[in-house]
């Protein structure tokens, strides 16, 4: 079986070898060119030029129509069956496209495949750091494009390709980098494998902080695009400028500061920077007269320093502000000068400061005058006056004044932009506040102002016991933790009538106190809050006396109270300029300068007199009116006898007392009628509140219908009489009324009983019923007083026996 299989494969192989030998033995004859088209390149970017050629085996002449992705791109003549032409790759996104050639008027058509790939280009190939480069491109896939520099991990920027694959032109600023050829890479959405590149060269450059300057001026030189980590030298017209050691960083960048020589003349100069590898860059510097000022804006009356350089040497200089000469100077051997200028009184705005030397060389600077306010004083208490002066505002403009954004006044500037206004410090807590002035054109200035605590008393002098109102402002503001204020007079705590006192949101309070017992003189009232804010005010305590009454009569005791005297001093009391005997006998002030004493009014003519108390140095006086009293004393009230009660004799009269400082006497009267037209008793000048009749004198008996009347009145020591108080009483034989009434009642009762017996007897005697028979007991008493006996005797035929 295996041998048969090998034979099967050998037979075709032998036949194939025999045919090959036969064909190779045939003579060679000419053949026609192959039919098709050829492209000079099969890949490229939009805009690239491609050569296309083709040969037809059945067409010898005519026109070849060329299309790219079905887009007509050209027409080429066919000669001897062939054609050659050029076309530009159309603007299409990245991808494979069909290039087709057809013969006009024929069905012959040939095609090849062409691949579009992206490309980028830049507007400059040699640049300096900081320059801007335009990047454009085409043939990208639609979408975002990331652009990288030197294979950095982070894109330099993100661009975008439209539907045709065109990269919309983007601008980028060349970043700091050393002198070298650098790469730009663009990657679309196909990824890094489809990245395209371009390159550009960075060359060294320098930038000067000032392109013009004067002798002695300081300039800053910044270099870019030099070799990395390389030493730098700076020269001015080939003369080295002294600088600190300069070494470029990894990006070939450096910054150096150099001072121009003070002896340099006016003219054009070249500054050059060179690194250690020979890379150089230059910049132009113009030296001319210059002017510099210590500040470019400020307030009226500010002092500024003006420096000039590179003027003509040893020349006088005039310095003008707003075309008015305000200062002068002299240049030195190098044409430099320095001067001081005070900003004049002008309105808000920008002004020219000019310096001119004697040869007409000049330089200018600009200075802006801005608003400012000055507060005088800058520390004050609430409700006190402060003055606000403004300058540098817009001329003839209304100005609003604000305290913590609350309007407190309005002013108007003059033609020079100044104003002045007095305002009162508004209620505000202690501490720093802002005062601001704003004119109609919104020019404004502010300054800080400090409110400090202040207290005031409604009186600065007073007597012990006087009520004093104390007001406080500018203390710490009240809050949820409550800012309590405490008070002292001297070193002694002072209690307010309202209790604990707390400040409000503006740090204010109002309270009152009574001047406590203290000696005569000036005393300091101090208020301090919980945060240590404090102020004090003085009050002068004067000596004073007062009496318990302002009027009195002779013999009345008057009490005198004194305060505000010296401590532990003997007090003499005078009345009508006469020293009085007092109680206690020796009156001495307490440690607080107070005393209490009394004396008896002497028996002198009615009038107004002075009570005077003195410790030998201090004294107090009070007027006192001594009068003959005209006010009657209070009426008495009667105790007994009252209400027509019967009283025993001798009669005792009792009443409640009256009272009067001048003493009391009583008068009692007894009459037979309410008008007291007939008096049985009239006694006056009684001092006791009871009176007993003489035992030998007895009133006749009377009944309640005709009682006796008695009355009493009070008479004071100066003869003033109270009203009479009247009541009644009766007297009799000594038989009490209740007993009389009782006997009358008993007698009436006995009469009623006897009457009943009599009536009963009469009724029995008239009874004539003979059916009754009364048994008479012979053993019983047969006296006529026996009723049954008498009845049987009178009616013998009557049966009194109840048995049938």
ZAMARGU-4260 file (C-alpha; in steps of 0.2 Angstrom, whole numbers, plus 5000, padded with zeros to 4 digits):
<rodrens>
0) 5000/5000/5000 | 5014/5012/5004 | 5023/5009/4988 | 5007/5012/4978 | 5005/5029/4987
5) 5023/5035/4983 | 5020/5031/4965 | 5004/5042/4964 | 5014/5057/4970 | 5029/5054/4958
10) 5019/5053/4942 | 5012/5072/4943 | 5029/5078/4948 | 5037/5070/4933 | 5024/5078/4921
15) 5027/5095/4929 | 5045/5094/4926 | 5043/5089/4908 | 5032/5104/4904 | 5044/5116/4912
20) 5058/5110/4902 | 5048/5111/4886 | 5043/5129/4889 | 5060/5134/4893 | 5066/5127/4876
25) 5054/5138/4866 | 5061/5154/4858 | 5058/5171/4867 | 5046/5183/4858 | 5042/5202/4863
30) 5026/5206/4875 | 5016/5222/4878 | 5018/5233/4894 | 5007/5228/4910 | 4991/5238/4912
35) 4989/5249/4928 | 4993/5265/4937 | 5008/5270/4948 | 5009/5283/4962 | 5026/5292/4966
40) 5021/5289/4984 | 5007/5280/4992 | 5007/5290/5009 | 5006/5309/5012 | 4998/5324/5020
45) 4985/5335/5013 | 4993/5347/5001 | 5007/5335/4996 | 5011/5334/4977 | 5009/5316/4970
50) 5015/5310/4953 | 5003/5298/4945 | 5006/5288/4929 | 4997/5274/4920 | 4996/5262/4905
55) 4981/5255/4896 | 4982/5240/4885 | 4966/5243/4875 | 4967/5262/4875 | 4980/5272/4865
60) 4973/5290/4866 | 4960/5301/4875 | 4959/5309/4892 | 4962/5300/4909 | 4950/5307/4923
65) 4958/5307/4940 | 4948/5306/4956 | 4953/5305/4974 | 4940/5297/4986 | 4928/5301/4972
70) 4933/5319/4972 | 4939/5325/4955 | 4957/5331/4955 | 4963/5332/4937 | 4963/5327/4919
75) 4978/5320/4910 | 4980/5316/4891 | 4983/5298/4886 | 4997/5296/4873 | 5002/5279/4866
80) 4991/5271/4879 | 5000/5280/4894 | 4998/5296/4904 | 5008/5305/4918 | 5001/5319/4929
85) 5003/5327/4946 | 4990/5331/4959 | 4989/5338/4977 | 4982/5327/4991 | 4965/5335/4996
90) 4961/5340/5013 | 4954/5325/5021 | 4956/5317/5039 | 4969/5303/5042 | 4964/5287/5033
95) 4965/5276/5017 | 4957/5283/5001 | 4955/5276/4983 | 4964/5285/4969 | 4954/5281/4953
100) 4959/5284/4934 | 4945/5282/4921 | 4946/5285/4902 | 4934/5298/4896 | 4921/5289/4885
105) 4926/5272/4890 | 4922/5260/4904 | 4941/5257/4907 | 4945/5261/4925 | 4961/5259/4935
110) 4963/5262/4954 | 4976/5262/4968 | 4975/5265/4987 | 4983/5281/4995 | 4985/5284/5014
115) 4983/5301/5021 | 4993/5305/5037 | 4994/5321/5047 | 5007/5335/5047 | 5010/5350/5057
120) 5020/5366/5053 | 5025/5382/5063 | 5026/5400/5058 | 5044/5402/5064 | 5058/5390/5064
125) 5070/5401/5074 | 5063/5410/5089 | 5067/5417/5106 | 5059/5413/5123 | 5043/5423/5125
130) 5040/5424/5106 | 5023/5418/5099 | 5023/5404/5086 | 5008/5399/5076 | 5005/5380/5074
135) 4994/5373/5059 | 4991/5356/5052 | 4980/5344/5042 | 4976/5326/5040 | 4972/5323/5058
140) 4958/5313/5064 | 4943/5324/5069 | 4944/5328/5088 | 4956/5334/5101 | 4975/5336/5097
145) 4988/5336/5111 | 5003/5346/5107 | 5019/5342/5117 | 5036/5351/5118 | 5052/5340/5119
150) 5042/5324/5124 | 5036/5332/5140 | 5024/5322/5150 | 5011/5336/5150 | 5004/5344/5134
155) 5009/5361/5130 | 4991/5364/5124 | 4976/5355/5118 | 4970/5360/5100 | 4956/5353/5089
160) 4954/5346/5072 | 4938/5349/5062 | 4928/5337/5051 | 4941/5339/5037 | 4956/5335/5048
165) 4962/5352/5048 | 4971/5358/5064 | 4964/5375/5068 | 4978/5387/5070 | 4984/5389/5088
170) 4996/5401/5095 | 5008/5397/5109 | 5022/5407/5118 | 5039/5399/5118 | 5042/5394/5136
175) 5059/5396/5145 | 5071/5384/5137 | 5090/5383/5133 | 5098/5386/5116 | 5094/5370/5106
180) 5083/5363/5093 | 5067/5358/5101 | 5053/5347/5095 | 5034/5350/5094 | 5024/5334/5094
185) 5005/5332/5089 | 4995/5317/5094 | 4977/5315/5089 | 4964/5302/5095 | 4973/5288/5086
190) 4987/5289/5099 | 5006/5290/5100 | 5009/5279/5086 | 5001/5292/5074 | 5011/5306/5081
195) 5019/5319/5069 | 5033/5331/5073 | 5041/5347/5068 | 5056/5356/5076 | 5061/5374/5080
200) 5077/5383/5086 | 5078/5394/5102 | 5092/5407/5101 | 5098/5418/5116 | 5089/5435/5120
205) 5089/5448/5134 | 5076/5460/5140 | 5080/5476/5150 | 5069/5483/5164 | 5072/5500/5157
210) 5076/5504/5139 | 5080/5522/5144 | 5089/5527/5160 | 5101/5540/5168 | 5118/5538/5175
215) 5118/5528/5191 | 5101/5520/5187 | 5099/5502/5192 | 5092/5491/5178 | 5087/5473/5178
220) 5093/5461/5164 | 5084/5445/5160 | 5091/5432/5149 | 5083/5418/5140 | 5089/5403/5128
225) 5107/5403/5134 | 5116/5387/5138 | 5111/5378/5153 | 5120/5380/5169 | 5132/5392/5161
230) 5142/5408/5168 | 5135/5424/5161 | 5145/5441/5159 | 5136/5458/5156 | 5145/5472/5146
235) 5140/5490/5142 | 5148/5495/5126 | 5160/5481/5129 | 5164/5487/5146 | 5159/5474/5160
240) 5146/5480/5171 | 5148/5475/5189 | 5135/5462/5195 | 5134/5447/5206 | 5139/5430/5200
245) 5127/5425/5187 | 5123/5407/5182 | 5109/5401/5170 | 5097/5388/5176 | 5092/5372/5167
250) 5082/5381/5154 | 5096/5394/5150 | 5088/5408/5160 | 5095/5421/5171 | 5091/5437/5180
255) 5104/5450/5184 | 5104/5468/5192 | 5117/5480/5187 | 5120/5499/5191 | 5124/5510/5177
260) 5140/5521/5180 | 5136/5538/5188 | 5148/5546/5175 | 5140/5539/5159 | 5136/5552/5146
265) 5120/5554/5137 | 5119/5543/5121 | 5114/5526/5114 | 5123/5510/5122 | 5123/5492/5119
270) 5121/5479/5133 | 5127/5462/5129 | 5125/5446/5139 | 5137/5431/5135 | 5138/5413/5142
275) 5153/5403/5143 | 5150/5393/5127 | 5150/5409/5117 | 5131/5412/5115 | 5127/5430/5116
280) 5112/5442/5115 | 5111/5461/5115 | 5099/5475/5120 | 5099/5494/5117 | 5099/5506/5131
285) 5097/5525/5129 | 5105/5536/5142 | 5097/5553/5144 | 5091/5565/5157 | 5079/5556/5169
290) 5068/5561/5183 | 5062/5549/5197 | 5051/5552/5212 | 5049/5543/5228 | 5031/5539/5225
295) 5019/5541/5211 | 5003/5546/5221 | 5000/5554/5238 | 4991/5568/5247 | 4992/5586/5249
300) 5006/5592/5260 | 5015/5575/5257 | 5034/5577/5255 | 5042/5568/5240 | 5060/5566/5235
305) 5065/5570/5217 | 5081/5563/5209 | 5088/5568/5192 | 5102/5560/5182 | 5111/5564/5166
310) 5107/5582/5165 | 5121/5594/5160 | 5134/5595/5173 | 5135/5609/5186 | 5119/5618/5181
315) 5104/5625/5190 | 5088/5615/5190 | 5070/5622/5192 | 5057/5610/5198 | 5039/5613/5193
320) 5023/5606/5199 | 5008/5609/5187 | 5019/5622/5178 | 5023/5632/5195 | 5041/5632/5201
325) 5041/5625/5218 | 5059/5620/5221 | 5076/5621/5214 | 5093/5611/5214 | 5110/5611/5206
330) 5117/5596/5196 | 5134/5589/5201 | 5149/5585/5190 | 5139/5570/5182 | 5123/5580/5179
335) 5114/5572/5194 | 5103/5581/5208 | 5091/5578/5222 | 5078/5589/5229 | 5063/5588/5240
340) 5045/5594/5235 | 5030/5597/5246 | 5014/5593/5236 | 5004/5610/5236 | 4985/5612/5239
345) 4977/5606/5224 | 4961/5596/5219 | 4961/5578/5215 | 4969/5573/5199 | 4986/5569/5190
350) 4999/5582/5189 | 5016/5584/5180 | 5032/5586/5189 | 5046/5593/5178 | 5064/5597/5180
355) 5073/5609/5168 | 5091/5613/5168 | 5099/5630/5162 | 5102/5623/5145 | 5084/5617/5143
360) 5086/5599/5145 | 5071/5593/5154 | 5063/5577/5161 | 5045/5574/5168 | 5036/5562/5180
365) 5018/5561/5184 | 5010/5562/5201 | 4992/5559/5206 | 4985/5569/5220 | 4972/5558/5230
370) 4960/5563/5243 | 4965/5562/5261 | 4956/5567/5278 | 4964/5572/5294 | 4954/5570/5311
375) 4957/5581/5326 | 4958/5574/5338 | 4959/5556/5333 | 4954/5550/5351 | 4938/5557/5359
380) 4923/5553/5369 | 4905/5551/5362 | 4896/5567/5359 | 4912/5578/5359 | 4916/5588/5344
385) 4930/5583/5332 | 4936/5592/5316 | 4938/5583/5299 | 4949/5592/5286 | 4949/5585/5269
390) 4960/5589/5254 | 4963/5582/5237 | 4945/5579/5233 | 4936/5585/5217 | 4934/5604/5217
395) 4917/5611/5222 | 4909/5595/5226 | 4898/5589/5240 | 4906/5577/5252 | 4897/5565/5263
400) 4905/5560/5280 | 4902/5543/5287 | 4906/5535/5304 | 4905/5516/5302 | 4895/5518/5286
405) 4882/5530/5295 | 4881/5547/5288 | 4886/5560/5302 | 4888/5576/5291 | 4890/5584/5274
410) 4902/5597/5268 | 4907/5605/5251 | 4924/5607/5244 | 4931/5623/5237 | 4940/5626/5221
415) 4956/5618/5228 | 4946/5602/5233 | 4947/5605/5252 | 4934/5606/5265 | 4933/5607/5284
420) 4918/5601/5295 | 4915/5599/5314 | 4905/5584/5319 | 4900/5576/5335 | 4906/5559/5339
425) 4891/5547/5338 | 4886/5534/5350 | 4898/5520/5348 | 4907/5507/5358 | 4925/5509/5364
430) 4938/5505/5351 | 4943/5509/5333 | 4931/5515/5320 | 4932/5521/5302 | 4928/5539/5297
435) 4926/5540/5278 | 4923/5555/5266 | 4916/5552/5249 | 4913/5566/5236 | 4901/5566/5221
440) 4913/5558/5210 | 4916/5544/5222 | 4933/5550/5227 | 4935/5545/5245 | 4947/5544/5259
445) 4946/5536/5276 | 4955/5537/5293 | 4954/5528/5309 | 4946/5536/5325 | 4946/5529/5342
450) 4931/5531/5354 | 4935/5531/5372 | 4924/5529/5388 | 4917/5544/5396 | 4905/5547/5410
455) 4895/5562/5415 | 4885/5567/5430 | 4870/5579/5429 | 4876/5589/5443 | 4894/5592/5448
460) 4890/5597/5466 | 4877/5590/5478 | 4873/5585/5496 | 4872/5568/5504 | 4856/5559/5499
465) 4854/5569/5483 | 4849/5559/5467 | 4863/5560/5454 | 4860/5553/5436 | 4876/5546/5429
470) 4878/5543/5410 | 4891/5532/5401 | 4897/5531/5383 | 4911/5523/5374 | 4912/5508/5384
475) 4912/5490/5377 | 4896/5485/5368 | 4884/5475/5377 | 4883/5457/5371 | 4875/5440/5375
480) 4888/5438/5390 | 4882/5455/5396 | 4894/5469/5399 | 4891/5474/5417 | 4898/5491/5423
485) 4903/5493/5442 | 4905/5510/5451 | 4915/5517/5465 | 4915/5534/5474 | 4933/5535/5480
490) 4938/5518/5484 | 4921/5513/5491 | 4908/5503/5480 | 4894/5514/5474 | 4877/5506/5472
495) 4865/5511/5458 | 4847/5513/5462 | 4843/5502/5447 | 4853/5488/5453 | 4866/5480/5440
500) 4870/5491/5426 | 4874/5484/5408 | 4879/5493/5392 | 4869/5493/5376 | 4875/5489/5359
505) 4884/5506/5358 | 4893/5504/5374 | 4881/5516/5383 | 4872/5516/5399 | 4861/5528/5411
510) 4859/5525/5429 | 4856/5535/5445 | 4863/5535/5463 | 4860/5544/5479 | 4876/5552/5486
515) 4881/5541/5501 | 4886/5548/5518 | 4903/5555/5515 | 4913/5570/5521 | 4913/5587/5512
520) 4925/5589/5497 | 4928/5583/5480 | 4925/5564/5477 | 4929/5554/5461 | 4916/5543/5454
525) 4923/5529/5443 | 4915/5517/5431 | 4923/5502/5424 | 4916/5488/5413 | 4920/5470/5412
530) 4933/5473/5399 | 4943/5486/5409 | 4936/5501/5400 | 4935/5515/5413 | 4932/5533/5416
535) 4929/5545/5430 | 4921/5561/5435 | 4921/5572/5450 | 4907/5578/5461 | 4909/5590/5475
540) 4899/5586/5491 | 4894/5601/5501 | 4889/5602/5520 | 4870/5602/5523 | 4858/5600/5537
545) 4839/5596/5537 | 4826/5596/5550 | 4812/5584/5552 | 4800/5598/5550 | 4801/5615/5542
550) 4788/5623/5554 | 4785/5621/5573 | 4779/5630/5588 | 4787/5634/5604 | 4791/5619/5615
555) 4792/5607/5600 | 4807/5596/5599 | 4816/5598/5582 | 4827/5585/5575 | 4842/5590/5565
560) 4852/5579/5553 | 4868/5584/5545 | 4880/5577/5532 | 4895/5582/5522 | 4905/5589/5537
565) 4922/5585/5543 | 4924/5568/5552 | 4924/5567/5571 | 4921/5585/5574 | 4910/5594/5587
570) 4895/5602/5580 | 4887/5618/5587 | 4869/5621/5583 | 4862/5639/5583 | 4844/5644/5581
575) 4841/5662/5578 | 4860/5665/5580 | 4859/5658/5598 | 4868/5641/5603 | 4855/5629/5608
580) 4855/5615/5621 | 4855/5599/5611 | 4851/5581/5613 | 4864/5573/5615 | 4872/5586/5625
585) 4888/5585/5614 | 4885/5582/5595 | 4900/5574/5586 | 4901/5570/5567 | 4904/5552/5562
590) 4918/5546/5552 | 4908/5550/5537 | 4905/5568/5543 | 4886/5565/5548 | 4877/5568/5564
595) 4859/5568/5571 | 4854/5580/5585 | 4838/5588/5592 | 4833/5604/5602 | 4817/5612/5608
600) 4810/5627/5600 | 4811/5642/5611 | 4796/5653/5615 | 4800/5667/5603 | 4789/5678/5591
605) 4783/5669/5576 | 4793/5671/5560 | 4807/5663/5549 | 4823/5659/5557 | 4839/5650/5552
610) 4845/5634/5560 | 4864/5634/5558 | 4876/5619/5561 | 4895/5621/5561 | 4910/5610/5564
615) 4921/5626/5565 | 4926/5626/5547 | 4911/5619/5537 | 4893/5624/5540 | 4876/5620/5534
620) 4860/5630/5536 | 4841/5628/5534 | 4827/5640/5536 | 4814/5636/5549 | 4797/5644/5552
625) 4791/5646/5570 | 4772/5648/5570 | 4757/5650/5582 | 4748/5635/5577 | 4731/5637/5570
630) 4727/5619/5566 | 4715/5611/5579 | 4721/5595/5587 | 4712/5578/5583 | 4695/5576/5591
635) 4694/5563/5605 | 4683/5547/5605 | 4672/5544/5619 | 4673/5528/5629 | 4660/5528/5643
640) 4646/5531/5646 | 4639/5529/5628 | 4623/5525/5619 | 4611/5530/5633 | 4618/5517/5645
645) 4612/5519/5663 | 4627/5523/5674 | 4630/5523/5692 | 4633/5538/5702 | 4645/5547/5705
650) 4647/5546/5686 | 4664/5543/5678 | 4668/5549/5661 | 4682/5542/5650 | 4688/5546/5632
655) 4703/5542/5621 | 4717/5555/5621 | 4721/5568/5607 | 4738/5574/5604 | 4748/5590/5599
660) 4766/5595/5600 | 4761/5610/5610 | 4751/5600/5623 | 4733/5595/5625 | 4720/5600/5637
665) 4702/5594/5638 | 4685/5602/5642 | 4669/5592/5647 | 4651/5597/5648 | 4635/5589/5653
670) 4618/5596/5648 | 4600/5591/5648 | 4597/5593/5630 | 4607/5590/5614 | 4610/5609/5612
675) 4618/5610/5629 | 4607/5625/5632 | 4606/5620/5650 | 4623/5614/5657 | 4624/5604/5673
680) 4643/5602/5672 | 4657/5613/5663 | 4675/5609/5667 | 4690/5614/5657 | 4709/5613/5657
685) 4709/5594/5660 | 4725/5585/5656 | 4718/5568/5660 | 4707/5558/5649 | 4695/5553/5663
690) 4684/5564/5674 | 4674/5558/5690 | 4659/5567/5697 | 4660/5574/5715 | 4652/5560/5726
695) 4641/5574/5734 | 4634/5579/5717 | 4621/5567/5710 | 4611/5568/5694 | 4592/5566/5695
700) 4585/5550/5688 | 4580/5550/5670 | 4574/5538/5657 | 4580/5534/5640 | 4568/5545/5632
705) 4575/5560/5641 | 4594/5556/5644 | 4608/5567/5649 | 4620/5573/5635 | 4639/5574/5638
710) 4653/5580/5627 | 4672/5583/5627 | 4684/5593/5616 | 4703/5594/5615 | 4712/5611/5616
715) 4730/5612/5611 | 4744/5623/5620 | 4741/5638/5609 | 4722/5637/5611 | 4716/5628/5595
720) 4701/5618/5599 | 4695/5602/5591 | 4677/5598/5588 | 4665/5592/5602 | 4661/5574/5603
725) 4644/5570/5610 | 4635/5555/5618 | 4621/5551/5630 | 4618/5542/5647 | 4605/5540/5660
730) 4604/5538/5679 | 4590/5531/5690 | 4585/5524/5708 | 4595/5509/5707 | 4581/5497/5701
735) 4588/5489/5685 | 4577/5490/5670 | 4578/5472/5666 | 4571/5468/5683 | 4556/5480/5680
740) 4552/5471/5664 | 4554/5454/5672 | 4542/5458/5686 | 4529/5465/5673 | 4531/5449/5664
745) 4528/5437/5679 | 4513/5448/5684 | 4505/5446/5668 | 4508/5427/5668 | 4499/5425/5685
750) 4485/5435/5679 | 4483/5424/5664 | 4482/5408/5676 | 4469/5416/5688 | 4459/5421/5673
755) 4459/5403/5667 | 4453/5396/5684 | 4439/5408/5685 | 4433/5405/5668 | 4433/5386/5671
760) 4423/5388/5687 | 4410/5398/5678 | 4409/5385/5665 | 4406/5371/5677 | 4393/5380/5687
765) 4382/5382/5672 | 4382/5363/5668 | 4364/5356/5671 | 4366/5338/5666 | 4356/5328/5680
770) 4362/5311/5674 | 4379/5314/5683 | 4380/5309/5701 | 4395/5314/5711 | 4400/5302/5725
775) 4405/5312/5741 | 4418/5303/5751 | 4412/5307/5770 | 4429/5305/5775 | 4435/5319/5764
780) 4436/5337/5769 | 4418/5345/5766 | 4424/5363/5767 | 4416/5375/5755 | 4433/5375/5746
785) 4430/5357/5740 | 4423/5359/5723 | 4414/5343/5721 | 4405/5346/5738 | 4400/5363/5733
790) 4395/5357/5716 | 4384/5343/5724 | 4377/5355/5736 | 4372/5367/5722 | 4366/5353/5711
795) 4359/5339/5722 | 4350/5330/5708 | 4366/5328/5697 | 4373/5310/5697 | 4392/5312/5697
800) 4395/5293/5697 | 4401/5287/5681 | 4395/5269/5683 | 4378/5265/5674
</rodrens>
